[in-house]
């Protein structure tokens, strides 16, 4: 059977599959199908757009144009030729936590369905979209007619089953010409979480993946040339199976690894009995620029209570201090080794004007205490099916307070983000191993490989996909201006 996997990219609370990240969904499905003896090709939504929207022609931007990120992440396969030979097309799609992406744009149901209508093969929809999807915060999930798909299927592969085709799954990267951060899954579900907006408890009960299996998967990709990894597809890295030994063994077996980061962390785990030792191990074994993404969501006690949030404001502040204690030291690539990152969501249940005051007071206290945050993610809640918020108020508070969101957002960006950024990377800081990625007119935008990397604007049109070093010469609200140095 000729299968094709169409990766429209995924972004959910527990994992990222938007380039330069390569998510777990296409890899696992690829491995399963190959192990069953099928012929499998991998395409991205960019490949499909190039064929259907741009007649197969990828044009270089003029000096007045931006790089076209709709067709930036192409595979080695031709979409038209591949799909003509396809018997079954597996479409992976779904965004639960909308974000902004520098060099990619996830496909939506509204976009993808018309592009697939004339393609004659069986079509299966999978990925986070089976629990709802929305590319924009502050909205309900997409409600498109799914009759195009013969099946809407959850390829739920347990960890024991996955072990049977780990090697086959890694071979997907031979069809991708560009560098990718391999998002490695260390667990599923949330050990304590009942957060009102979150889909993780709906998808999986809490279960850890064995440490040995995580290490084996990293080593398989490493042996195929992958050098960038994030142990990120989980709700709390600190709750993983033997996280200290896991990090130690990965660095021992993959000595030339260029990026090893984590993602989600529950602040309660950071301040637990074992938390301090895990924090020190992360600083020791991971690469610089690493972030612990804290799902704080709100510093308002009433909002915390109404939305069943798992982090009290006092706990969040203690965890921020502890990670700063060990991780604020500047590392080899020019960034601090390990810092907290905070998520804040607008539109949660019981949100009032006072909520913003609580948030600002907490964030200002971080600056006053001389602490660092690597980033603050702000978004409006996406109300997804079967979540607590959908059943207990929906978008009531989004609608009620929407007129304030721009002001609240701007307050945080101006009064918090910018001062923090200037402390994080003062003028003259040298950032190493920066990759040139895209053009916007006469500016080249660059990033290091990492979890939530800083966007760096450099004057002039530098050759793309090259590694450079830059000196910080200016600060924008959330990005920086760099100058190339030897």
N, C-alpha and C positions, 0 to 999 in steps of 0.2 A: 504494500500500500504506500502511495506517495503522500506524505503529510507535509504541510508547511505550517510553521509557527509564525504568526504575525504579532509582533511585540509592539503594542501601542503605549507601553510604559505604565508603570504603577507607582503610586505614592500613597502610603498608608501609615498609620501611627507606628507600626512595628517595622517598617522596611521601605527602602527606596529602590526603585528600578528605572529611574530616569537617567539617561546618559549624562555624565560619564559612568554612572553606576549600571551594573548589570544585575538585575534582580533574580530572585530565586525561581519565579514562575516559569520563565522560558527554559531555564537550565534543567529544572526537574522534569518538565514535560518532555523535553528533548531526550534526556537520558532514558526515561521510561519507554518512549516510542522506539528509540534505537535498540534497546535491550529486547524489545518484542520483535525485532527483525524488520522494521519499517525503514523506508528511505525518508529522511527528514531534512528539510531546508529551513533556514531561519531568515526572516525578513523583519524589518522595522516599519513603523508607520511612515517613516521618511522615504523608504524605498517605494511604498505604495503611492505616496504623494508625488514623488518624482515621476512615476509612470502616468498617473491619472491626472494630475494637476499641471505638470510641467512638461508633458510629452517626452520625458526621458532626458531633458536638457537641463543641466546644472550650470547656471551662469555665475561667473565671478562678479561680485559687487563692484560698482564704480566707486570712485573716491567720495561720492556723495551718498552712498547707500550703506545699509547694514548687511552683514552676512545673513543669508537666509537660513534661519535655524529650523525651518520646516523640513529641509532636506539636508541637514548637517550630518546626521548619524546613519549613513548608508552602510549596508553589509557588502560582502563580496558577490552577492547574488543579484541578478536582474529580476525585478518583480514580475514583469510581463511574461518572461520566459519561464520563470519558476511556477507561477500560478496557472499557466496553461497545462502544466503537467501534474497539478495537484488534485488528489482525490478528496482529501479532507484538510480543511483550513481551521486551525485552532487560533482564535483571536484572544489575546491576553490584554485586558483593559481594566482600568479602575483607579480613580483618585479619591481618597478619603480625607487627606489633609492637604488641601491645595497650597501650592507654593509658587515662587517665581524661579524660572530656570534660564540660565544664561545661554545655553546652546542646544536646547531641546524644547519641544512642546508636546505633551502627551496628547494622544488622540482621544476624542470624545465619541460617544455613541452617535451624536448628531452628525459628526464629520465622517465617521468610519462607515456607517451603514450605507449611505449613498455610493461611497467609493467601491463597495463590495457587491452591489446589486447585480452587476452584469457578469460577475465572475462565476463560472459554472462549476461548482463543486459543493460538497457538503460543508457547512460552516458551523463551528462550535464556539460559543462564547464562554470564557472563563476568566479567572482573576478576581480582584476585589470588586469588580462591577456586579458580580452576582449578589453582593450585599448593598448595592447602590453605588453611584459614582457622581462626582460633581467637581469640575475643574475650577470653579469659583466659590470662595467662601461666602457665607451669607445667603445661600440658596438651598432649596430642597434638591434631592437627587434628580438626575436626568430621567425623564419618563418617555422614552422612545419605544416605538413598536419593535419588538424583538422577533417578529415572525420570520425574518430573514434567516435566523439561526435555527438549525434543526434541533439543537440541544443547547441549553444553558447549564453548564456542568462545573462542579467543583472538583478539580483534580486534587483531592485531598490525599496526599501521600505521606504515610506516617514515616517516622525516622528509620524504623527497621526496614521498611520497604525501600526507602531511598538508598540505603547502604548497598542494595543489590545492583545499583547502576550508577554509582557515584562517578566512576571513571568515564562511563559513556556520557554523562551529563556535562563533564568538563570540556568535552570536545567541541561544544558549541562555539567556543571562542576562536576556533580555526576559521569560522565564517565571518568574523568581525575584524576589520582591518585596523581599527583604532584602539588606543589604550582604554581599559575599563577598570573601574573599581569593582571588585567582586564582593557583593554583599553576602556575607556568610551568616546563616541562621544558627543561633545558639539555643533557641527555645521558642515556645509558642504560648499564646494566651498571656494572661496577667495574673500574677500570684495573689495580688490584693485588690486589683483595680475593679471599680464599678463605675468609673467616670461616665457622666450622663451622655456624652457625645461619642464615646469610643465604641468601635466595632470589634475590638480584639476579643472581649469575652464572648461575643456572639459567634466568632469563628472557631475558637479553640479553647479547650480547657488548658490550664497551665501544665506544661510538661517541658522538662529540660532535655536537650540533646546531649548525648554522651560526649564528654570532652575529647575522647580519642577519635570520634567521628568528625568533630569539627576540625581537629588538627589534620586528619587524613585529607579532608576536602581542600583545605588551604594548600597542603603539600602537592596534591594533584594539579591544581591550577598553577602553582609556583613552578612545577616541573615543565609545564607547557608555556612558560614565559610570563605569566601574570606576576606583577610586582606590587599591586595596590589592593589592599584588603580592608574591609570594615566588618567587624563583628557586630552587626547592627540589626539583624532581623529578630528582635526580641523586645520585651517591654522593660527589662531591667538587666543590664549586663552583670551587675553585682550579684544577681540571683542565679547566674549560670552555674553549670557543673564545674566545680574547681577552677574558677576563673584565673587565679594566680598561676597555677601549674599550666593551664591552657596557654597563657601568654608566654610563659617561659619556654615551653616546648615549641611553639610556633617560631619564636626567634632563633631557637637552637637549630631547627630543621630547615629554616628558610633564611639563611644568614644574609642574603642580598636583598631582602624585602625593602621596598622604598617607602611604603605607607602601611602602617597598621594602626587603625583607629577603632573606636567603639562608637555607640550611639546612645540609645535611651538608657537612662539611669533613674531609679526611684530614690529621691533624696533620703527617704527613711532608711534605705539600705546603706547609704554613705555614712550615716551617723550611727549605724549599728556596731556591735562588738567587732565584727570582722571588717567593717567598712574601711577603717584607716589603713589596714594592711593591703587590702585590694587596691585602694587609691595609690599607695606607694608602688605597688607592682605595675599598675597602669603607667605611671610616670616613668618607671625604669624600662619597661619592655616595649611600650608603644612608641611611635614616632611623634615628633613635635607637631603642634597645631591641633592636638586631639581635643575633643569636646565631650562632656557629659551633658546630654540633652535632658533637661529637667522639665517634665510636664507639670509645671506649677499651675498654669492656666489662669489663676487669679490669686491676689493677696487679700481679697475681701472675705472675711470669715463667713458671711451670710451666703456668698456665692459658693464657697468651698463646701459648706454644709448642704445646700440645696442640690448641688450637682454631684454629690458623693465623691468629691475629689480626694485623692489619696495623700495629698501633701498639705499639711498645715503651714501657714506662713512662717512660723517660728522654726519648724523643721527645715524648710527651704533655706532660710538664712544660715542655719548651722552648717548645712551641707555645702553651701557656697563658700563659707569660711574655711572649712576643712580642705576642700579641693584647692583653693587658693594657697593654703599653707604649703602644700607639696607640689603643686603643679604650675605656679606662676613664674617659675624660673624660665628664662628664655632658652630655647633649644637650638639644635643645629640649623634648622631652616629659617631661623629668625623670629619665629612665633613662640609664645609661651608653650610649655610642654603639654599642659592639660588644664583646661578651664571649664567652668560650667557654662551652659547655654540655657536660656529660659524661654519657654513657650507661654504666651499669653493669648487667651481667646476672648473675643468680644461676642456678646449675644447669648451668654449662658443664663441659666435660670436665676431669677432674683437679682439681676444686674441693675444697678442704679448709678446716678451721678457719683455717689459716694465710692463706688467700686473703683473709679479712676483715681480718686484721691488716695485710696489704700495702695493701689499699684504704684503711683508716683512716689508716695512716701517710702515704700519699701525699696524701690529702685534708686532713689536719691540717697538712701542710707548706705547702699552698697558703694556708691561713689565716695561718700563722706568717710567711709571706713577704709578707703584705699584699696578696695577689692576690685577684681577684674571679672568681667563676663566676656566670653568670646562673641556672643551674639544674642539678640532678643528677637524671637520670631513672633510676629503679631498677625493674627488672622481672625476673620469672622467665622463663627462655627458653621460647619456644613451639617445640616439636619438630615441624617441618614435613617433608612427604615429600621424599625425594631429597636432603636436605641432608647435609652431612658428619656432623653430630652425630647425625642419625637413623640413619646407617649405622654409626656407631662408638661406640655407647653409649646412644643414645636418652635416656631420662629417668633413667638410673642415678644420676647425681649429684643430680638434683632430689629423687629419693626419699630418697637417703642423707642429704642435708643440710637437708631441708625444715623440720625442727624448729628449725633455727637462723635461718631467714630473717627471722622477725619481729624477733628481737633485732638481727640485723645491720642490718636496715632502720631500726629505731628508733635505733640508735647513730648512723647517718649523718644521720637527720633531726634528732636532738637536738643532736649535737655538731658537725655540719658545716653542714647547711642553715640552721639558725636563726642562728648567728653570721654566716654569709655574707649572709643576707637583711638583717640589721641593718646590715651594712656597705654593702650595695647600695643600700638606701633607708632612711637613718636617719630617726628621728623628725623631723617638720617638712618632709620632702621634699615638694615639690609635683609631682604627676603630672598632666599635661595630656591632653586629648583622650581621656577615659575614657568608655566607653559602658556605660550601665546595661543589664543583660541578663536577670536572673531574680530571683525572690523565694525566700527560704527563711524562712517565717514573717514576722517583722517586720524582716528584713535584706534589703537589696538587694545582689546580687553584680554586680560590674562588672569590665570589663577594657578595656585599650587594645587596638587592633587591632595584632597583631604575631605573631611566631613565638614560641610558648610564653609568652603574656602572663601577667603576674602577676594572680592573682585578688584582688580588693579587696572587702571587706565593708563596707558603709555602713549604719549604723543607720537604720531607717525604710523605708517602701515608696515609693521614688522612682518617677516615671513611667519606664516602660521605653523602650529604644531612643532615649535622649537622650544627648547628649554633655555631660560635665561635667568640672570640674577638682577634684581632691581633694588633701588634705594627709594625709600618713601620721601616724596617731596611735597605732598599735599594731602589733605583729608576732605572727602565729601561727607555726606551724612552717614553712609554705611559702607562706602568704598574708599579706596585711596588712589592717589596719583603717584605713579612710579617713574623712575628714570633708569634706563638700562645701564648697568655697570659691568665691567669685565671681572 
